[in-house]
């Protein structure tokens, strides 16, 4: 039987060596002939969250299909290995602009289909909210892809407004101005409107309206004004508080009526031509979306009776992305894109027809939908803390057994504490004693031994011996309960207890902040070896020294529930293990922080040709260590001077030789220019 060997660090139990490294064998894929690519697709839910952009090939590698399932395929593992030869560093963020174009085309197609089916009289025109991903290359890709569809931009601040004004050239592409506004913001927007750009200034607070009207009169320009309405309908999900009567932005019913009166005072009623509402990002259920559009449509038809002609209804964001496929979590959705669009068009049309009002043009701000799938983070696993004992056959304690490569036996000596001996007896009796009894005895004895060590009754060697026996017993008990319905709870408890920790080369806080802050579930999986059965379970620990720097929530697609561990493969000495976090294109880059001074990762933009070849359009180098140090107030000259003084003192005190001092200075200088992440 062919085997592969890995080194496993653990606390050993031999009296002479408390930190001995044991060599343990694990079965290779040849020992698991029944595991198929289809098993991996199911295990990781690729066909559920992949949205026709991700699949697996016959080699067990993740493939990207940026133009959809029928388009050309890219081998992600091949990209990583080829770019690695060109000194692309891990972790690396990979963006696929073709996916943005595919998603934009899908959204426009869905709206056009619904408009045609229902006989809706208005048209659809989308805008991308810059806040979702402000990276310049992403915005340029959005503008390029949006050309045929007239896609515009939504801004929520002065910096974002300046981006939109500089990059949008076509006069028919809309700029929606949301967010709090001061005089400079409003004046800049109105001057740009006067210069020929198509800008709508959305009133978030009633106080803004008079400022807009006064500046417009001074500049002698007719403003395009929108009202953001504060609906009583509230969304659901993580961002539900951004909607409803207590939401941060928007005008209440009474403020809308006051706003109409102010417009009349300035003879500007005709300038109110847009209504906007927002019920929260990533809305998981379709029901509040239906209620919101009906409430907004009712307000619009009432304004029509006041003499206000609303030309555009901006339905805001909220179109969710199905990150985990459950249809039941904040990271999932229970509706399709076409269902979302159909409900907007149908309910808006129904309310308008009931009140003999014209159909407004529809604007949506579906940023997450457009860019979430377009980027992914690839990282390597550096090392692992292995807890579960994986053996290919029954484990024997006798030394020299040919059924294991562990050469030593447990040192159960006459003076070993009785509780440790009891634990050993539980282990030996696992196959003949009832499972539930063995499980309860094992857990109870573990607690007792822990207390004895705290009170000084057990030595460190005895505690180490007990720990080793417990892990072996728990691992064996887990294997005895796997796949047995009567012992499902015991199996799950032991799986949680024995899951490994895979130390991974990235920062959760920098690259996946929503995972840490919101418990958001991103699809994460290996990108290769998927023709092998992933026989281990692990949580992922990042490089930071923060205990929150980990990912311990994953979807179990067999049980459809959230688990603390992911199915992974045993690490192979000398062979890198690559994993990826998918659907990272929305919000993650701009929300990422610099915990432990880990900076932006390298980023590459990959395009695909019709024949399946790829090109790297942009390679954006990540932050160096000095970039991060400079950001927090350190300067290279001062740092080098300090370290030079220290090395000189060490030479004078004969702690370092001149050669060693020079090597330290060289290493320090090179490190300042280096990547903030670890080299392979």
N, C-alpha and C positions, 0 to 999 in steps of 0.2 A: 504494500500500500504506500503510495507516494505521499509524503508529508512535507509541510513547510514549517520552519522553526522560527519562533520569535523569542525575544528575551523579555522576561516579565519581572519587574521589581516588586518585592513584597517584604514584609517583615518575616524573616525566617525564624525557626524555633530551635536551632542547634545551639548548644551552650557556647561554642567557640566563635560563632559568627552571627550576630543579630541582624546583619544587613546583607546576607548572602543572596546572590542573584540565582534564581532557578530558571532552568530551561524547560519550557512546556511546549508540547506539540498540539497542533490543531488540525482538524481535517481540512483539506482543500476542497474546491468545487467538485473534484472528481469523486469525492465521497458523497456528494449530494446531487446525483444525476437527475432527480426530479425537479430541481429548482430551475425555472425558466425565466426568460426576459419578461414574459407576461406576469410572472410572480412578482418581479421587482416593480413593474408598472403598477400593479395593484397595491403592493406593500407601501409604496411611497406616494400613491395617489396621483401619479403623473397625468393620467388620462382625465383626472377630475379638475385639477387646478391649471393644467397646462394650456388650456384654451387654444388647442391646435398649434401652439408654438413650441412645444417641448414633447419629446418622445425618447425612446431608447432604440438603439440599433442592435444588430445581431452580435456585435462584439461586447455588448454590455456597457456601452458608453452613452451618455446623454447626447441627444441631437437637438439642435435648434432649427426650427422651420419658420424663419421670420416673415415669410410671405404666406403662411398658412400651411396646413397639412399637405396640400397638393403641390406646394412649391419646392424649391431646392432645399437640401438639408445640409447643416453644418455639424461636424463632430466637435463637441465642446472639449473633450479630452485632447483631441488632436490640436486644436487651437492653443490650448494651454501648453502642451509639450513643445509645439513649434515656436511659440512666442517666448517660451522659457529659454530656448537656444539663442534668442535675440535679446536676452537680458531683461525681459519683462518680469517684474517682481511680483511675488505674492505677499499679501492679498492683492487682488486686482478686481476692479469694477469693470464689467464689460457691458457696453451699451449697444443695442441693435436698433438703429433708426428705422430699419424696414418694418419693425414691429409697430412703431408709432404710426407709420403710414397705413399699415393694415388695420389697426384699431380705429384710426380716423375714418378710413373708408367704410368700415363696418358701421360706425355710429351714423354717418351720413346716409348710408344705404338703408339702415333701419328707419330713420326719420322719413326719408323719401318714400319708402314703401308704405309706412303708416299714413302719410299725407295723401298718397294716391288711393289707398284702400278706403279711407274714410271720406274722401272728397273734401279734405281740409283746404281752405282758401289761402292760408298763409304759407310761408316757406320756412325752412330751417337754416339757421346760421350759428355755428358754434364759436366759442372763444375758449382759449386755454388759460387757466389761472396760473400766472407766473409763480405764485407762492408754492405750487406743488413741486416744481423743480426749476430753480433759477439758473442752473448751469448754462453758460452761453451756448455751448454746442447743442444742448437739448432744445433751447428756445429756437435756435437757428433751424434745427431739424423740424420742429413744430411748424415754423413759418414756411419752410420749403414744402413739407407734406401738405400743409393747409392751403397752398396756392390754388389748386383746382376747385377747392370747396369754399374759398373766401373765409377761411378760419381766421378769427381775430385773437386778441389777447385781453385778459382781465387783469387789472392791477389793483393792489390794495395798499399801496404806499407810494411816497414820492420816488424812492429809488426804482421801484418797479415801473412807475410811470415813465421815467427817463429811459429805461430799457425799451419799452414799447414804442415810444416816440422815435427812437433812433433806428429801430430794426424793422418796423412795419412801413412799407413803402406804398402799397396799393391803397388808393383812396376808399375802396369799397370794403376794406377789412376793419371791423369794429374794434374800438378800444373801450372797455367798460371800466370806469373809475369807481372802485369801491373803497371802503375804509374811511377812517377819520381824515379830515382835510383841513388844512389851514389856508390862508390867503394865497401863499405862494403856490401851493398845489393847484388850487382852483384857477389862479391866473395863468399858470403854465398850460393847463388843460384847455382853457378857453382860447388862449392865443394860438395853440396848435389846431384847435377847431377852426379858427379864423383862417389859418394857413392852408386849410383844405383837408385836414384829417377828420376821420369820422369818430367822434368821441362823445360818449354818454357819461355824464356826471351823475352818479347815483347818490341821492340824499340819504344818509344814514341817520342823521339827527336833524331835527327841525331847524336848529340854529344855523345849519349850513345853507339853507335855502335862500335866505335874504342876502347872504354874502355872495352866493353865486349870481343872483339876479342883479345886485349892485355892480359887481365887477363886469358883468355882461353888458350892462348899460354904458359903463365907462368905456369899454372896448368896442362898443357898437357891434356886438355879435349876438346872434340868436342861439342861446344854449340848447343843447339836447339834454333834458333833465329826466332822471328816473327816480322813482320812489322805491326804497326798499321797505317792504311791508312786513310788519311783525305779526306773523300768523299765530293763532291760538293752537293750531295743529303742531304737535311736536314730533320730531323724528324719533328713532330708536337707535340703539348702539352706543358706542363710546362717545360720540360727539352730539348726543341728543340735547345737551344743555345749550348748544349754539342755536337752538330753535325754540319756538314756543313763546309765550307771553313774557317770560323772564329772560329772554335772550339778550345778548349784548348789543346787537344792532337792530335797526329798523324802526319804523313809525307805527304807532298804534292806530286804531281806527279814528280816535279823536284827533290825533296829530295829522292824519291824512286829510281830514276835513279842514283843519286849520291851514295845512299846506295849500289846499285848493284856494282858500280865501286869500292867502298871501300872493299866490300866482295871479289871481284876479286883480289885486291891488296894483301889481306891476304890469298888468295887461299881457301876461305871459302864459295864459292857460294853455295855449297851443304848443308851448315848449315842453310840457309834460307828455312825453311820448313813450315811456318805458316803465314797466313795473318789474320788480325783482324780489324774489324770496329765496330763502335757503333754509333747508331743514336738517343740515348737518352732513358731514362727510361720511362716506362708507355706510350708507343706510342699509341694514341687513334685510329689512322686510319691505315688501311692496305696499303694504296697507297704508302707512303714513304718507307715502308718496301720492297715492290716490287722493287721500283726504286733503293734502296740502294744495294740490293743483285745483281741486274743486273750490277750496276756500279762496285761493288767490283769484280764480276766475270770477267768483262772485263779487269780490272787491272791484275787479276791473269793470264788470258790467255796471256796477253802481256808479263808478266814476264816469262811465259813458253817458249815463243819465244826467250827470252834472255838466255835460258838455266837453268832457275830456276825451280825446281820441288817442287811445293807447295803441301805438304801432307795434311795439315789441313786448313780449312776455319773456322775461329772463327767469328760467326755472332753477337757476343756480346749480350747485353740485349735488352730490349725494349718490349718484350712480355707483354702486358698489362693485368691488372686485372679489371674486370667490377665492380667497387665499387657502382655505382648508377643505372646501367641498362639503362641509357638514350641513349647510343650510340652516344651522341652529346657533351659530356663534357670532360674536362681533366681527370675526374675521371672515365671515361667509355671507352669502346672499341666498334668498329663496326665490329669485326671479332671474329671468334672462334679460339681455339687453333689449331684445325686441319687445318683451313684455313691458319693460320700463317705458320705452318709447310709445308703445301703443296706448298705455294708460294716460300718458301726458296728452297725446294728440286727441284721444277719444273724449276724455273728461273736459278738456279745454273747449273742444268743439261743442259738446253737449250743452255746457253752461252758456256759451255764446249764443247758440241757436235758440235756447229756451228764452233768452232775453233780447233776441233780435239785435245782437251786437256783432260787429265784424270780427273775423278771425284774425288775431294778431300774428305777426311773425314770431317764431319760437327761437330763443337763444338758450343754450345750455352751457354750463361751466364744468364739463365732465373731465377734469384734469387727471384724477387718479386712474380712471378707465383708460385714458390715452397712453400713459407712460409707465404704469406699474410693471407690466410684463416686459418692458423694453430693456431693463437692466438687471444684472445679477452679480453677486459677489462670489468669486472663487477664492478659496483659502485652503491651506494645507494643514493637516493634523501633525503637530510636532512630536507629541508623546502621549502616553496614556497612563492613567492609574487604573489597573485592572483588578477588579474585585472578584468577579465570578471565576470559578475554576472550571475551565473547559477541557475535558479529557475525552479521548476517543474510545475509551473502554472503561470497564469497572476499575476504580482506583484501588490499589492494594497498598497497605502500609509497609509491607515487607521491603527491605532494601533490595535494590537490584532487580525489581520486577520488570519484565520485558513489556509490560502493558503501559508503562509511563516512563518518561525521561527524567522524572524526579528521582534522584538516586538515594536521598536520605529518607529515613523514617521519622515519624513523630517520636520525640524523646519522652515517653511516659515512664517516669522513674518512680521508685517506691515512695519517695518523699514529695512527689507532685501532689498539689492540693486535691482534696476529694472532689470538689466541684468541677475541676478541670477533667478529672477522670470520669465524672458523670457525663460531661459533655462528650467525651470520647466514646462512652458507651452508647449515647444517643446516636452518634454517627454510625457506629457499627450495627445498630439495630434498625436502621432506616428501612430496609427492605422487608423485614418481618413484622414490624410494629405498624399499627394503624397510622395513616398519614396525618390525620388531625392531631392525634396524640403526640406524634413526633414533632410536629410543628409547634404546638403549644409548649412542649417540654424544652424545645430548642430556644424559643424566645425567652421563656422564663429563666432558663439557666444562663443565657447571655446577660440578662439584667442582673442576676445575682453575682456573677463574676465581675461585672463592672463595679458594683458596689463594694465588693471585697477589695478590689484594687484601690479604689478611692480611700478606703479606710486602712490601707497598708497591710492587709492580710496576705495579698498576693504580690509576688515580685514581678518586675517587668518581664522577665523571661517567661514566667507562667502566664502572664497576660498575653504575651505574644503567641505562646503556644495555643492558648484558648482561642485567640482571634483566628489563627490559622485553621484550627479544627472547625470552628463555627462556619467559616467561609466554605470549607470543603463540604460540611454537612448541609448547609443551606443550598449550595450549588447542586448537590445530589438530590435533595428534596425537590428542588425546582424542576429538575429533569424528570422526576417521578410523577409530577403533577401536570406537566405540560400536555395540553390537548385533552385533559379530562374535565368534563363539565362540572362534576361534583366538587372539584377542587380548584375552580377558577379563581376564587378569592385568595386562596393560599398562593397559587401560582403568581397572581398579580402582585401580591405583597412581597413575595420573594424576588420578583423581577425588579421591583422598585429598590429593594434593599441591596441587590447585587449589581445594579447597573454601574458600568464603568464611567470614568471621566476622561474624555478625549480633549487634550489641551490643543487649542486651535489658534492659528496665526491670524488673528484679527481682533478688533475691539468692538464689543457690542455697543458701547456708548457712541462710538464714531460711526459705525456702518449700519447698525440695526437698532437705533434708539427707541423705536416704537415697541420692540420686543422687550426691552428693559422697562420702559416707562409705562406702557399700556398693556403689557401681556399679549401684544399682537402676535399672531402666529404666521410666520413666513414659512413657505415650503423649503425645507432643507434636506439635502440628500447627497450621497456620494455621486460623483460624475463618471465613475468607471467601476470595474469589477462587479457590474450589475448582472452578470451571468453567473455569479456565485451567490450562495445563500449568505445573507448577513447574519452571522451566528451570535453576535454580541449586541448588547444594549448599552447605550451611553448617553449621558448628557454632555453638552459642549461647554468647556470653560475657555474664556478668551485670555488675552495676554495681560489684562489689567490686574492690579493687586486688590481689586474691589470684589467683595464676596457676591455682589450683584452682577459681576461680569461673567454671566453664564446664560445659556439657553437650556431650559428644562421644561419646555412645553411643546409637545409634538402631537400630531394627529395619528391615532391608531386607526387605519382604514379598514381593519377587520372588525373592530369593535365599535367604530365610530365614536371614539371618546378621546379626550385629551390625556396624554401620558407624559411622564417626566423624562422619558428616555426615547432614543431613536435607534432603529435597527442599523447596525454598522458592521463592517467587516473587521476581522483581526488585522492588526498592523503587521506589515512584513518588513523585516529589517532590510534596509538598503533600498526599499521601494517607497516612493512618496504616496501618500493617500490624500486625494483631492476631494473636497466637498464644495457645495455651492448653496448659497441662500438665494432663492429666486423671488421675483416680483418685488424688487427693491427700488423701482424707479420713482415712486411717489413719496415725497417728503423726507426720505431717510438722509440724503446727502446734506441738506441744509439744516436739518435738526441735529445732526451728529455733533457731539461735543469733543473736547480734547482731554478727556480723563487720562491721567498718567502721561499726557503729552503725546498720545498717539494721534497722528494727523490724518489728512486725507490720503486715501490709497491711490495708487496708480489707476488710471482709467483709460480704456481703449474703446474706440468706436469702430464696430465691425459691420461692413456692408457685404451683401451677398449678390453674386451675379447669377444669371439664368442657368449657367452651366454648373453651378454649385461651388465655384471658387469664391474665396473671400478676400477682402482687402481691409487693411487697418487704415481708416480715414484720418483718425486723430489718435495720438498717444500723449495723454496728459500726465505728466510726472507728478507723483504724490509729494506730500510735504517731506522735507528733510528735517533732521533733528534740529538744525539751526533755525529753520523756519518756525518751528514751534517755540524754541527758546526765545527767539526775537519777539514773537507775539506776546510773550509774558514778561518782556522787559530786559532780557539778557542780550549782551553784545559780544560778538566773536572776539574782538580785540581784547576786551576785559577778561573774558574767560581764558583765552590763551595766555595772557600775562599772568593770571593767577596760577594756572597749572605749571607755567614755566618757573615761577618762583618756588613752588613746592618741589619740583624735581631738582632744582639747583640745591635747595636745602637738603634734600635726601642724598644727593651726591656728596655734599660737604660732610654729612654725617655718616657717610659710607654705608648707607642703606641701599643705594642704587649705584650701579656702575654708569659710566658715561654712555655706554652702548644701551643699557636698559632705560636710561633717562630719555635718550633720543627715540627709542622705540615707543615709550609711553607718549611722548609729545606727538609723534607721527600718528599713533593710533587715535589719540584724542582729536587731532585735527581732522583725520579721515572720518571719524564717527560723526562729527558735526555736520558733515556733508551727506551722511548716509540716511537711509530709509529709517523711519521710526519703528518699523516692524522687523521681525526676525528673518534672517537669511536661512535658506534651507541647509 
